[in-house]
Amino acid sequence: MNMSWAYGPAVNKQHAIEVIRAAIEYGVTFFDTAEAYGPFLNEEIVG
C-alpha cells in the first residue's frame, strides 16, 4: 500500500520496483493490490 499511498510519502517508482524484485528473490509470490491505493498505481508498479 505504501508504494503509492497511505503510510507516509510514496516511494519513487524505480525504488518500488526494486523492492518488489527483492521480495520475489526472497520467495514472495503473492502481491495484493487495490484500485483504492492509486488508483492503478500499484498495479502498474507490480506489472
C-alpha positions in Angstrom: 0.0 0.0 0.0 2.8 2.4 0.7 4.3 2.2 -2.7 1.9 4.9 -3.9 -0.3 6.0 -1.0 -1.0 5.7 2.8 1.7 5.2 5.4 3.8 8.3 4.7 5.0 9.6 1.4 5.0 7.4 -1.7 8.4 6.0 -2.8 9.6 6.7 -6.3 8.6 4.1 -9.0 12.1 2.7 -9.5 12.6 2.1 -5.8 9.2 0.4 -5.6 10.2 -1.9 -8.5 13.4 -2.8 -6.7 11.5 -3.7 -3.5 9.2 -6.0 -5.4 12.1 -7.7 -7.2 13.8 -8.2 -3.9 10.6 -9.7 -2.5 10.5 -12.1 -5.4 14.1 -13.2 -4.7 13.0 -14.0 -1.1 10.2 -16.2 -2.4 7.2 -13.8 -2.2 4.7 -15.0 -4.8 1.5 -13.0 -3.9 1.1 -9.3 -4.4 -2.3 -7.9 -3.4 -3.3 -4.5 -4.8 -6.5 -2.5 -5.0 -7.7 0.5 -7.0 -8.1 2.4 -3.8 -4.3 2.7 -3.5 -3.8 4.9 -6.5 -6.0 4.2 -8.5 -4.0 1.7 -10.6 -0.6 3.0 -9.4 0.4 -0.2 -7.5 -0.9 -2.4 -10.4 1.4 -0.5 -12.7 4.4 -1.0 -10.4 3.7 -4.7 -9.9 3.1 -5.2 -13.6 
